[in-house]
Amino acid sequence: MKKLAIIFGGMSTENKVSELSAKSILKNLDKEKYEIYPIYIDEKGEWYKYINEKKLEKIENIIKTIKKMDVVFPVLHGLYGEDGSIQGMLELFKIPYVGCKILSSSISMDKAYTKIIFEKAGLRQTKYEYIKKYQEKYIYVDKQFNEKILTLEEITKKIEKNLKYPMFIKPSNSGSSVGINKAKNIEQLKKYIQEAAKFDRKILIEEEIKGKEVECAVLGNENVIASVVGQIKSAEEFYSYNAKYKNQESKTEIPAKIPEEISKEIQKQAIKAFKAVDGKGLSRVDFFVEEKTNNIFINEINTMPGFTDISMYPKLCEASNISYKTLLNKIIELSQYKADINDT
């Protein structure tokens, strides 16, 4: 039996979401195929052997523990888990692991840099601006990466000239919609830029796309397949953290009620986006379908999507005739490659 470590929790704002994902995975893993070692990382970065919800045992020698594993499943969302950090550690130890490698993990975690890759790939995106927090001021970064230091007042006026309201303000490195807000005027824009800066010094401001929010799961290394397309129906004005995990009125519709040719194009673009960031194993790719034109706009890619009972990634795969247990076996098998030239 392979020794499989399930690492979850982590130091990001998504610690609790990761815990929910891990519980679902642990419940569905093939116990006859794997010797399972659950490992919990708390919000301070301390590592523990997870015995049960009430019992944790401190791991004194993390490296020694990890090196005993045949494969690692880092069920970590957000910073220090989905951003290439733990992937780098596992590569140093030459331990196979589930999911995207260092480059694709780090690029996909940073929304601003993901947009640059998607632009190069020719994928349509909404108009956006990119700024950075700098002491008590902000840095405006133009499309050629020229930088200019401005006050909050100056930078919001500049953004107003280039983008239309409403706008979404997002920390560049964050997940589960943490720190994301919608601004309808300049006062809200100022407020939400300051709010986003609490989560990351890099901030993205995007024009709203009015239409359906849809998602597609991808699976594979080189021979990548795409799932059916599902639609998010948020109970709130947009799909915030609260709407995702706390508001029971938020719904998903699988498959999405969109024309077949649009679904096929989304599947095609999802695979293209995954390959553009050099993805491996799995990802969930999110899009908007504009209501008046049916134009497809790519939103983002999640290299370690949620695996909770209500998460879209496993639900999309299930709707594509891949059961939860089969999905787990498959993504663990995909982690067994030794080098890129041996990818399947």
N, C-alpha and C positions, 0 to 999 in steps of 0.2 A: 504493500500500500504506500502511496505517495504521502509524504508529510506536507500538509497544506496549511499555511498560516493565513488566517483571515485577520487583517489589520484594520481597525476601525476607530472612530472617535476623531482625534486630531485636534490641532490648535486653531482651526479656522472657526468662522462663525457658523459653520455647518456641522459642528460636532454632533448635535442631536439627530440631524438628518442621517448622518453616517451610521449612527447607532441603530436607527430604525432599518436602514438598508441591510446592515450586518445581521440583524435578527432574522430577517426574511431569508437571507442567504443561508445562514446556519440551519434554519428549519428545513430548507429544500435541498441541501447538499446530499450527495450519495455517500452515506456513512460506510458502505461496503467498499467504496473505491478510494476514499481518502482518510488518512489519519489527521484529524482536524485540530488545529491549535489556534483558538481565538485569542487575539492580542488587542488590548485596549490602550489607546493613547489619550490621556486626559488633556484638558484645555491648557495646562501648563507645560505639556510636553513630556510628562512622566509615562513610562511604559509599564503595563501590567499584564500578567496572565489573567484572562477572563474566565473565572470559574462559573459564576452566575451573576445575576443583577446585583446581588448583595455582597458578593465575595470577589475581591481582586487580590492578586499576589504580585507584589512589586518585582519587576525583572531587574536584577542587578547588573547582568552582563548582556546588553542588548545584542551586540555583535555575535557573541557566542550562540545566543538563542536563534537568531535569524539564519546563521550559517548552517544550522542543522536542518533547515527546510529544503524540500525539493522544489517547491513552488510557493509563491506568495500572491495573495489576492488583496491588494491595497484598496479596501472599500472606503477610501478617503475622499471627501468632496472639498473643493476649495483649496486655499493656501496650505502649503506644507504637505500636500498629499496628492492633489490633482495637477500640480504646477511643475512637475519634474523633480521635486526635491527628493521624495522617497524613491522615485525611479532611478535617480542617480546613485543613491546608496546601494540599491539592489544590483545595479550593473557593476559597481565596484566589487561586489561580493560574488558576481557571476551567478546570481540566482534568478531563474526564470520568474517572470511575474505577469499577472493579468493586466491587459490594457495597453494604452499608448506608451511609447518610449519617451525619453527626456525631451527631445526637441518638440514633438507634437504636443506633449503635455504642457510645456511652458508657453508655447505660442498660443495654444487654444485657451489657456487660462487668462491670458492678457487680451481683453476684447479689442484694444486699439491695434495691437499687432496682428491679431486674427484678421481684422478688416483689411490690412495691407496685403496679406496673402490672398484673401478672397478677391480683392481688386485685381491682383495679378492673374488670378484664375478666370477672370471675366464673369464673376458672379454678381448679379445685381444686388445693391444694398441701398438702404435709405441714406439720405445726406447726414453727415455728422461733423462734429468738431472735437478736437482732442486738446485737453489742457492738463497742466500739472500744478500741484500746490507747491508754492515756494515761500517758506517763512510765512509772512502775513500777506503775501501777494500770490499771483498765479502766473504761470508761463503759458502763453499761447503757442501751440505748435502747428505750423501750417503744413500743407501737403508735401512740401519739399524738406520738411523737418527743420525749417528755420524757426528759431525761438525768439519770443519777445516777452519781457516781464511787464505785467500790467496789474493794476488794482482790480478788485472784484467788480467795481463799477465799470471800468474800462473794458474788461473782458466780457461782461454780459452784454454790453452795447455792441461789441464786435460780433458776438454770437448771434444777436438779434438781426444783424444785417445779412447774415449768411443762412440762417435757418428760420423756419416758420414755427409758430406755436400751433398745437402743443408740442413740447419736447420732452424726451426722456433723459434723465440724468443718471448715469451709472458709474459706480467705481469700476475701473478697468479690470481689476483683479478681485472678483467676488463671484459667488454663485448663489443659487436658490433665490435669486432676486433680492438678496440682502443689500440694503442701501440704495435701492432704485426708487426714484420718484418721478412724477409727471408734473411738469411746469406749464401753466397756461398764461403766465405773464412774467415780467422782468423781476418782480419781487419774489415770486416763487422760484424763479431760476436762480437768483442769488442764494436764497435759503437752501435749496436742494444741492447746489454746488458745494456749499459749506458742509451739508450733511454727508454727501458722498466722500468728501475729503477725510471724514472720520474713519473710513474703511480702506482708503487707498490714496496715495498722493497723485495717481494718474486717474483722470476722469474723462468719461466719454459723454457727449451730448448729441442726441439723435432726434431727427424729426419723426413724428408719429406716422405710422402706416395704418390707415383705416382698412380693416379687413379681417380675415380669419387667421388665427395663430395656429399653425400646424407643425407637426413634428414627425421625424422619420428615424428609425433605428437602422444602424449599419453594423454588419458583422463580418469579420474576416481580416486577413492580412493583405495578400495580393488579390486573391479571388474574393472580392467583397460583394456581399448581397445587401439589398435594402428591403426593409419591411414595408407593409402597408403604411399609409399615411394616416395619422390620427389628428384630431382637432382638440384644442384646449378651449373650454368655455368657462372663462373666469366669472366668478360671482361678484367680482369687484371691477373697478374701472380698468385695471390691468392686472396681469398675473403676478402679483406681489408674493412675498414670502408667506404672508398671512393667507392669501387666496390659495396658495399651493398646499399648505400643510394644516391650516386651521379652519378655513371656511368650508363647511360641508356642502355648501351650495355650488362650489366649483365642480365642473363636470368635464369628462373627456368623452369624445365620440370617435369610435374606431369601427370601421374606417371613416375618415372625414367625408362629409357630403360636399365633394368638389368634383368637377368633371374628370373623367378617367385620364384624359390627356394631360391634365394639370398634375394629377397624382404621379403619372409616369415621369413627367419632367422633374418633379420634386425628388423622386427616387434617384434619378440620374444625377441631379445636382448635389444630392446628399453624398453620393459616392465620390463625386468629383471633389467636393469640399474636404472629405475625409482623406482622400489621397493627396490633396494640395498641402495639407498640414503634415503629411507623412504618417497618417494614423495607422495604428495596429490594434487588432483585437475587436474593439467595440467603440462606438460613440453614438450619441443622439444628436441629430442635426435639426435645428429649429428654423422655421421660415414664417413669412407672412404672405398671404394671398390677398392682394389689394381688391377691395370689393367692387370698384367701378371698372377695373381693367382686367382682372384676373392675372395681373403681373405678379411674378414670384420674386420676393425679396428674401435673401438669406439673413438670418438674425445672428445666430451663433452656433458653436459646436461644443458639446459637453463630452469630454473624453472619459469621464467616469460618472455616467448618469445615475440617478437614484435607482435603488433596487428595493424600495419599500413595496408593500402590498398594493399601493395605489400608484406606483411610479409608472410613467409612460413607457420606458424602455422595455421592461419585461412584458408589459401588456401589449405593446406593438408586436413583439416577437411571438407572443402567444397567438395573436390574431393572424400571424403569418405561419402558423402550424409548427412553432418551435416552443415546446413546453418549458416552464421555468427550470426544471431539473435538466432537461436536454441543453438548454441555453447555458447553464452553469458549467456543465461538462465541456461544452464546445469552447467557451471562452478560456477555460483552463487549458484545454488542449492547444489552443492557439498561442498560449504563452510559452510553449515548449521549444520554440525555435532557438537555434544557437547563434545564428547570424542572419543578416538580411538576405543573403543569397540562398538561404535554406527556407525562406518563408513559403507558406502554402497558401 
